[in-house]
Amino acid sequence: MQRMTPPPPVAGRLQAALAGTLAGSLGVLAPLWEGCDGAALLRLQGLLALALPHVAGLNPAGFG
């Protein structure tokens, strides 16, 4: 497991967008910081795509 820790926020503020759905799920949209190449996020996306059930028989691995 790789832990990603963001640097301290600039001027005391770190901005992100938080969204909720009617189904009860939450989504967060936040910027990546310098030094984070996104490889860990791609690995996490791949693990989640294969581990979670898919609605209507859609296979996310087939779209990649």
C-alpha positions as CSV (number, residue, x, y, z in Angstrom):
1,M,0.0,0.0,0.0
2,Q,1.3,3.4,-0.9
3,R,0.2,6.4,1.1
4,M,0.0,9.8,-0.7
5,T,0.3,12.8,1.5
6,P,-0.3,16.3,0.0
7,P,2.0,19.2,0.9
8,P,0.8,21.9,3.2
9,P,-1.8,24.1,1.4
10,V,-0.7,27.3,-0.1
11,A,-1.9,30.3,1.9
12,G,-3.7,28.0,4.3
13,R,-6.3,26.8,1.8
14,L,-6.7,23.7,-0.2
15,Q,-9.7,23.6,-2.6
16,A,-11.7,20.5,-3.6
17,A,-15.1,19.8,-5.0
18,L,-17.3,17.3,-3.1
19,A,-20.4,15.9,-4.8
20,G,-23.1,13.6,-3.5
21,T,-25.5,11.5,-5.6
22,L,-29.0,10.3,-5.0
23,A,-27.7,6.8,-4.6
24,G,-25.7,7.9,-1.6
25,S,-22.2,7.8,-3.1
26,L,-19.7,10.6,-2.7
27,G,-17.1,11.9,-5.2
28,V,-14.2,14.3,-4.7
29,L,-12.4,16.3,-7.3
30,A,-9.1,17.7,-6.1
31,P,-5.9,18.8,-7.9
32,L,-2.8,16.7,-7.9
33,W,0.2,18.2,-6.2
34,E,3.8,18.4,-7.5
35,G,5.7,15.2,-7.1
36,C,2.6,13.0,-7.6
37,D,2.9,11.3,-11.0
38,G,-0.5,9.7,-10.8
39,A,0.8,6.1,-11.1
40,A,-0.6,5.2,-7.7
41,L,-4.0,6.6,-8.7
42,L,-4.0,4.5,-12.0
43,R,-3.2,1.4,-10.0
44,L,-6.0,2.1,-7.6
45,Q,-8.4,2.7,-10.5
46,G,-7.4,-0.7,-12.0
47,L,-7.9,-2.5,-8.7
48,L,-11.3,-0.9,-8.2
49,A,-12.4,-1.7,-11.8
50,L,-11.7,-5.3,-11.3
51,A,-12.8,-5.7,-7.7
52,L,-16.2,-4.0,-7.7
53,P,-19.4,-5.4,-9.3
54,H,-20.5,-3.7,-12.6
55,V,-24.0,-2.6,-13.4
56,A,-25.7,-3.9,-16.5
57,G,-22.8,-6.2,-17.4
58,L,-20.5,-3.4,-18.4
59,N,-16.8,-4.3,-18.2
60,P,-14.5,-1.3,-17.6
61,A,-11.4,-3.3,-18.5
62,G,-12.9,-3.6,-22.0
63,F,-12.9,0.2,-22.5
64,G,-9.3,0.7,-21.7
